[in-house]
């Protein structure tokens, strides 16, 4: 079964966005929907064939831990209209 997942990842890698020669596990997950634990196992294998423009794969997920990019949002209270009777 891992062989099929490995083939799916190898077919997906050339279509992903590469930033400084690196691909994130999150972008592989979005394209393949393979669970993270299986993806980490596949992406750390020695026999995985990478495209020419990919030098390494970041296996630290930001989505799995719930991290966000940019500023944090704070909830704001809505101001009540003052009504005179």
Backbone bond lengths (Angstrom), bond angles and torsions (degrees), N, CA, C in turn:
res aa  C-N    CA-C-N  psi(-1)  N-CA   C-N-CA  omega(-1)  CA-C   N-CA-C  phi
1 X - - - 1.440 - - 1.527 111.63 -
2 X 1.334 116.52 -37.34 1.462 119.05 178.37 1.521 111.78 -63.35
3 X 1.311 117.14 -29.14 1.462 120.75 178.01 1.518 112.06 -62.00
4 X 1.323 116.38 -40.06 1.466 120.12 178.62 1.529 111.01 -67.86
5 X 1.331 115.89 -41.81 1.461 119.31 176.96 1.529 111.11 -62.97
6 X 1.324 116.34 -40.19 1.474 121.31 178.85 1.522 109.83 -61.69
7 X 1.330 117.37 -43.87 1.465 120.99 178.16 1.528 111.29 -62.60
8 X 1.329 116.90 -40.34 1.469 120.49 179.48 1.527 110.65 -64.30
9 X 1.330 117.11 -40.45 1.466 121.00 178.95 1.519 110.13 -66.71
10 X 1.332 117.63 -42.60 1.469 120.57 -179.98 1.522 111.82 -64.49
11 X 1.328 118.34 -32.85 1.467 120.97 177.12 1.523 111.41 -74.75
12 X 1.326 116.90 -27.57 1.465 121.50 -177.12 1.524 112.82 -82.71
13 X 1.313 117.92 -34.99 1.468 121.80 -174.30 1.531 114.77 -53.98
14 X 1.325 120.60 -41.71 1.480 118.17 179.87 1.525 114.17 -65.23
15 X 1.328 118.28 -20.29 1.461 121.17 -177.50 1.528 112.94 -91.27
16 X 1.328 117.99 -6.08 1.458 121.21 -175.90 1.524 112.13 -86.26
17 X 1.320 114.76 157.85 1.462 120.70 176.53 1.525 109.17 -74.15
18 X 1.345 115.33 130.26 1.460 121.15 -179.13 1.521 107.95 -110.64
19 X 1.334 116.51 128.60 1.461 121.34 -179.65 1.517 107.82 -120.79
20 X 1.325 116.23 114.13 1.467 122.89 -178.13 1.523 112.22 55.99
21 X 1.312 116.75 38.27 1.459 121.47 178.35 1.518 114.15 76.22
22 X 1.332 116.92 13.16 1.458 120.70 -175.94 1.523 110.81 -125.71
23 X 1.339 115.33 143.91 1.460 123.06 175.65 1.521 107.60 -120.45
24 X 1.325 117.41 138.82 1.467 121.98 178.59 1.518 110.64 -88.93
25 X 1.327 115.72 148.62 1.457 121.25 176.62 1.529 110.47 -63.19
26 X 1.336 116.71 -28.45 1.461 120.27 -179.92 1.526 111.56 -64.35
27 X 1.328 117.24 -40.97 1.462 119.63 179.69 1.530 110.94 -70.22
28 X 1.327 117.43 -32.76 1.470 119.93 175.62 1.526 109.05 -67.23
29 X 1.328 116.94 -40.55 1.456 121.06 -179.52 1.525 111.27 -64.18
30 X 1.337 117.38 -40.92 1.461 120.66 -179.75 1.520 110.62 -61.98
31 X 1.304 117.25 -39.56 1.459 120.80 -177.93 1.527 113.26 -77.54
32 X 1.338 117.77 -33.33 1.466 119.74 -173.10 1.518 114.47 -107.03
33 X 1.323 118.86 -24.30 1.469 124.30 -176.12 1.525 112.72 60.30
34 X 1.303 117.27 26.42 1.462 121.87 174.55 1.524 107.21 -81.80
35 X 1.332 119.07 136.88 1.469 120.65 -179.51 1.530 112.28 -57.08
36 X 1.357 115.33 149.34 1.464 121.55 -174.27 1.525 113.19 -58.50
37 X 1.318 117.97 -42.20 1.460 119.00 -177.41 1.527 111.66 -64.60
38 X 1.316 117.20 -37.53 1.467 120.35 176.63 1.516 110.09 -71.33
39 X 1.344 117.09 -39.96 1.467 120.28 178.48 1.521 111.28 -61.21
40 X 1.324 118.07 -43.52 1.462 120.32 179.19 1.523 110.81 -61.89
41 X 1.308 116.59 -39.32 1.462 120.28 178.49 1.527 111.20 -65.00
42 X 1.321 116.92 -41.29 1.468 121.18 -179.00 1.526 110.87 -70.76
43 X 1.337 117.01 -43.46 1.458 120.61 -175.28 1.520 113.06 -71.72
44 X 1.309 118.69 -17.62 1.465 120.96 178.14 1.525 112.16 -96.50
45 X 1.309 117.62 2.23 1.464 120.95 179.06 1.528 110.24 -71.33
46 X 1.309 114.97 148.00 1.469 120.40 -179.69 1.525 112.08 -77.31
47 X 1.331 118.53 -25.74 1.461 121.07 -175.76 1.529 113.54 -91.02
48 X 1.337 117.93 9.24 1.458 121.68 177.38 1.527 109.37 -73.07
49 X 1.319 116.28 127.00 1.470 121.63 -178.94 1.523 108.65 -91.95
50 X 1.344 115.94 119.08 1.460 122.00 -179.95 1.523 110.48 -98.71
51 X 1.333 118.33 146.45 1.470 120.65 174.59 1.527 110.53 -65.87
52 X 1.313 116.95 167.44 1.465 121.97 -176.65 1.525 112.76 -62.12
53 X 1.342 117.22 -35.75 1.468 119.68 -175.35 1.534 112.92 -83.48
54 X 1.319 118.96 -5.96 1.469 122.50 179.25 1.525 108.77 -103.88
55 X 1.331 115.89 119.44 1.457 120.05 178.95 1.515 112.18 -99.49
56 X 1.342 116.57 -31.42 1.456 119.63 178.84 1.517 109.85 -154.25
57 X 1.344 114.67 164.98 1.456 121.42 -179.46 1.518 108.59 -125.20
58 X 1.318 116.33 127.09 1.454 121.94 178.40 1.527 108.26 -82.20
59 X 1.333 117.33 115.98 1.459 120.79 -178.17 1.524 112.55 -97.11
60 X 1.324 118.02 7.57 1.462 121.58 175.31 1.525 108.31 -89.80
61 X 1.306 116.57 114.43 1.456 121.47 -176.87 1.514 111.16 -86.71
62 X 1.313 116.67 138.14 1.457 121.31 172.38 1.520 110.49 -92.69
63 X 1.301 117.31 -28.24 1.461 121.35 -178.24 1.523 110.70 -72.62
64 X 1.300 117.60 -42.06 1.457 120.89 -177.99 1.511 113.48 -62.28
65 X 1.337 117.13 -31.53 1.464 121.19 179.46 1.507 112.44 -91.97
66 X 1.320 117.91 -9.81 1.455 120.74 177.72 1.511 114.23 83.20
67 X 1.321 118.95 22.01 1.461 120.88 178.45 1.527 109.68 -77.12
68 X 1.315 115.11 150.91 1.456 121.04 179.31 1.515 109.16 -122.93
69 X 1.309 115.16 150.01 1.462 120.10 174.77 1.519 109.51 -92.14
70 X 1.300 116.00 153.60 1.458 120.32 174.99 1.512 112.64 81.89
71 X 1.337 114.29 -164.30 1.461 120.39 -177.36 1.520 110.77 -71.33
72 X 1.303 114.35 149.99 1.458 118.53 174.31 1.522 108.57 -82.61
73 X 1.303 116.01 146.32 1.452 120.69 -178.37 1.517 109.39 -99.04
74 X 1.311 114.67 136.56 1.452 119.58 174.80 1.526 108.28 -109.32
75 X 1.291 114.88 142.67 1.460 117.27 177.57 1.526 108.96 -74.03
76 X 1.283 115.58 144.68 1.459 121.27 -179.26 1.519 108.95 -115.85
77 X 1.301 114.49 140.94 1.448 118.91 175.08 1.511 109.89 -80.14
78 X 1.257 113.89 143.45 1.450 119.15 178.81 1.526 108.77 -85.62
79 X 1.311 116.48 133.68 1.459 120.84 -179.60 1.513 109.83 -75.06
80 X 1.322 114.63 134.37 1.462 119.92 178.34 1.518 109.30 -85.54
81 X 1.280 114.99 142.04 1.464 119.73 175.00 1.511 109.14 -75.65
82 X 1.330 115.71 134.73 1.458 120.07 177.35 1.513 108.51 -84.03
83 X 1.293 114.47 125.33 1.459 119.75 -179.57 1.525 108.54 -115.63
84 X 1.321 116.38 127.79 1.461 121.02 178.57 1.523 108.53 -98.02
85 X 1.290 114.23 137.42 1.469 119.18 178.97 1.489 110.47 -104.71
